Amino acid sequence: MEGGTSRKALIATRAVAVAADVDHAFDLLLSVPGDPRARLYEAMRHAAIGGGKRLRPLLVQAAGDLFNISRESALRVGLAVECIHVYSLVHDDLPAMDDDDMRRGRPTIHKAFDEATAILAGDCLHDLAFEVLADEQTHADPFVRIELVKALALSSGPAGMAGGQMMDLQAEGASFDLATVTRLQQLKTGALIGFCVDAAAIMARIPPEARVSLHGYARDIGLAFQIADDLLDVEGDAALAGKALGKDAAAGKETFVSLLGVERAREQACLLVEQAKAHLHAFGGEADLLRAIADYIVERDR
Amino acid sequence: MEGGTSRKALIATRAVAVAADVDHAFDLLLSVPGDPRARLYEAMRHAAIGGGKRLRPLLVQAAGDLFNISRESALRVGLAVECIHVYSLVHDDLPAMDDDDMRRGRPTIHKAFDEATAILAGDCLHDLAFEVLADEQTHADPFVRIELVKALALSSGPAGMAGGQMMDLQAEGASFDLATVTRLQQLKTGALIGFCVDAAAIMARIPPEARVSLHGYARDIGLAFQIADDLLDVEGDAALAGKALGKDAAAGKETFVSLLGVERAREQACLLVEQAKAHLHAFGGEADLLRAIADYIVERDR
């Protein structure tokens, strides 16, 4: 399968299936208890169900294709990553952080509920990620599960996503250069994207030294994803995006677009996508979904 | 060893050693990087180092005594629990939650730094708990480590500590009865205390059905601890406690003291401590630290 059309069809089919699976799994995991904790579960459901591109769970499935990882295992890992991604959005949207009122076309959690509930709902989704990974439904081998826990904790903590968010908080008026913005984004979005691909290799017991090309793929699509995000922030449609746009420029933050200009940023994103796909040269059709995701990342409109 | 004096000496010696070990371990784990994430690590250090009774790490050591768990393994598990405990304090102190300015005699994290940094520092300590548990330094057997991760995620999430905090947020003016306050506290403080004791049994591969008396001990000291806290909130010395007191009454929240009165609350706490120690009747001197902790819980002045 080489044509752009068939790859688009492939990604559309798989993305729809993954999104439905993720929603269904969250629905089962987050049944609302009949006590004063109900509000907490309602907030977790509002945050976790029925929104987003589910790019990260799709990436786990796509990387799983390379090693014949079962759809069930890949779904559970994708669910755990999505827990981390969603918790980080809930906390990042808080008034003390990015202060956003809308997310995925709906009120953010602190708007729909209140700030205290948003903080706690984020914290609980954070726990849920590790609870999901630790369960034997995710993988029969406890060694694999503990390696997944270790890798996810590293990707989401101060040496990963949260460290990137800390840098982002300081970006306002700090005049970061291209190297610093790249480092920031490799942490803030790249670390978790890297985990998605790495998780499949962990489940397949592929030794770390044999994962170099996969890590290269993840690094390149992670940066391409962020450049595309920066372009959407400048040129995108807020209604399609379901959130406020143009915020980086308003806050005086340097981005790939402010540093490179629109044209060079777009070229750079396309270059990264080609480079990402080149990392997959040793694979055949089993890597088609990974290739399709790389293309999708710069073609998306939200 | 039966006398009160020798038990007090025992707890003093072990508590000092555990507190020093925990501080030293946090110091090593949280070395400050030379980049814009420095502020995040400084905030984590401010929250995690040099404060608190370290009751939870001490409990892990005490339960570990029953099964000859190595001091190193018990320390690592205690460190993970303390990460969760400290993260929860950082988030609970936020203006949107309990809005506290002082903790352990020092400014709270959002006062010493800012709210965004406090949210992120809490999130990062949350990750650190699972990173510590997942590391092979904690225990050689990956099955044991994954069981620890599972148990900790359950104790800290919506079915444990965070669920209790959600109930606590709704306690204001809700006129909770004794059964509801008991349930709230079993979640808010009891779940994590239960984990401390359970963790030792997990490391010793004691089957769940053989942990009944240990769970009874944990449940009883957990409630006694909370009643003692409620008594300190009414009668304690804010300077010794290192935080504001009298907050529950001011907020119109029902507590064990408001529902039972001071005298009956104190009697109930002592009864629970005796009951907790009775659960340990099958153990000999190896349970002396657990017994000493039960006594300490109602005798402490902070």
Contacts between the chains, C-beta under 8 A, distances in Angstrom:
chain1	res1	chain2	res2	distance
A	35	B	167	7.5
A	35	B	183	7.7
A	36	B	166	6.8
A	36	B	167	4.6
A	36	B	170	4.8
A	36	B	174	7.6
A	36	B	180	7.7
A	36	B	184	8.0
A	37	B	158	6.2
A	37	B	163	4.7
A	37	B	166	5.1
A	37	B	167	6.2
A	39	B	166	6.8
A	39	B	170	7.3
A	40	B	158	5.6
A	40	B	162	7.3
A	40	B	163	6.6
A	40	B	166	4.2
A	41	B	158	6.5
A	44	B	158	7.2
A	87	B	123	7.9
A	88	B	123	7.9
A	91	B	119	5.6
A	91	B	120	7.8
A	91	B	123	6.4
A	94	B	116	8.0
A	94	B	119	6.6
A	96	B	114	7.4
A	96	B	115	3.5
A	96	B	116	4.7
A	96	B	119	6.3
A	97	B	116	5.0
A	97	B	119	6.6
A	114	B	96	7.4
A	115	B	96	3.5
A	116	B	94	8.0
A	116	B	96	4.7
A	116	B	97	5.0
A	116	B	169	5.4
A	117	B	166	7.4
A	117	B	169	7.5
A	119	B	91	5.6
A	119	B	94	6.6
A	119	B	96	6.3
A	119	B	97	6.6
A	119	B	119	7.0
A	120	B	91	7.7
A	120	B	162	5.4
A	120	B	165	6.1
A	120	B	166	5.5
A	120	B	169	7.7
A	122	B	123	7.8
A	123	B	87	7.9
A	123	B	88	8.0
A	123	B	91	6.4
A	123	B	122	7.8
A	123	B	123	7.9
A	123	B	126	6.8
A	123	B	157	7.9
A	123	B	162	5.3
A	124	B	157	5.1
A	124	B	158	4.4
A	124	B	162	5.0
A	124	B	163	7.8
A	126	B	123	6.8
A	126	B	126	5.6
A	126	B	127	7.8
A	127	B	126	7.8
A	127	B	153	4.8
A	127	B	154	8.0
A	127	B	156	5.3
A	127	B	157	3.4
A	127	B	158	7.5
A	127	B	162	7.0
A	128	B	153	7.5
A	128	B	157	6.3
A	128	B	158	7.9
A	130	B	130	5.1
A	130	B	149	5.7
A	130	B	152	7.8
A	130	B	153	4.4
A	131	B	150	6.6
A	131	B	153	4.0
A	131	B	154	6.3
A	131	B	157	6.5
A	133	B	149	7.6
A	134	B	146	5.3
A	134	B	147	7.9
A	134	B	149	4.5
A	134	B	150	3.9
A	134	B	153	6.3
A	135	B	150	6.8
A	142	B	142	4.7
A	142	B	143	4.3
A	142	B	145	7.7
A	142	B	146	4.5
A	143	B	142	4.2
A	145	B	142	7.7
A	145	B	146	4.9
A	146	B	134	5.3
A	146	B	142	4.5
A	146	B	145	4.9
A	146	B	146	4.8
A	146	B	149	7.1
A	147	B	134	7.9
A	149	B	130	5.8
A	149	B	133	7.6
A	149	B	134	4.4
A	149	B	146	7.1
A	149	B	149	5.3
A	150	B	131	6.6
A	150	B	134	3.9
A	150	B	135	6.8
A	152	B	130	7.8
A	153	B	127	4.8
A	153	B	128	7.5
A	153	B	130	4.4
A	153	B	131	4.0
A	153	B	134	6.3
A	154	B	127	8.0
A	154	B	131	6.3
A	156	B	127	5.3
A	157	B	123	7.9
A	157	B	124	5.1
A	157	B	127	3.4
A	157	B	128	6.2
A	157	B	131	6.5
A	158	B	37	6.2
A	158	B	40	5.6
A	158	B	41	6.5
A	158	B	44	7.2
A	158	B	124	4.4
A	158	B	127	7.5
A	158	B	128	7.9
A	162	B	40	7.3
A	162	B	120	5.4
A	162	B	123	5.3
A	162	B	124	5.0
A	162	B	127	7.0
A	163	B	37	4.7
A	163	B	40	6.6
A	163	B	124	7.8
A	165	B	120	6.1
A	166	B	36	6.8
A	166	B	37	5.1
A	166	B	39	6.8
A	166	B	40	4.2
A	166	B	117	7.4
A	166	B	120	5.5
A	167	B	35	7.5
A	167	B	36	4.6
A	167	B	37	6.2
A	169	B	116	5.4
A	169	B	117	7.5
A	169	B	120	7.7
A	170	B	36	4.8
A	170	B	39	7.3
A	174	B	36	7.6
A	180	B	36	7.7
A	183	B	35	7.7
A	184	B	36	8.0
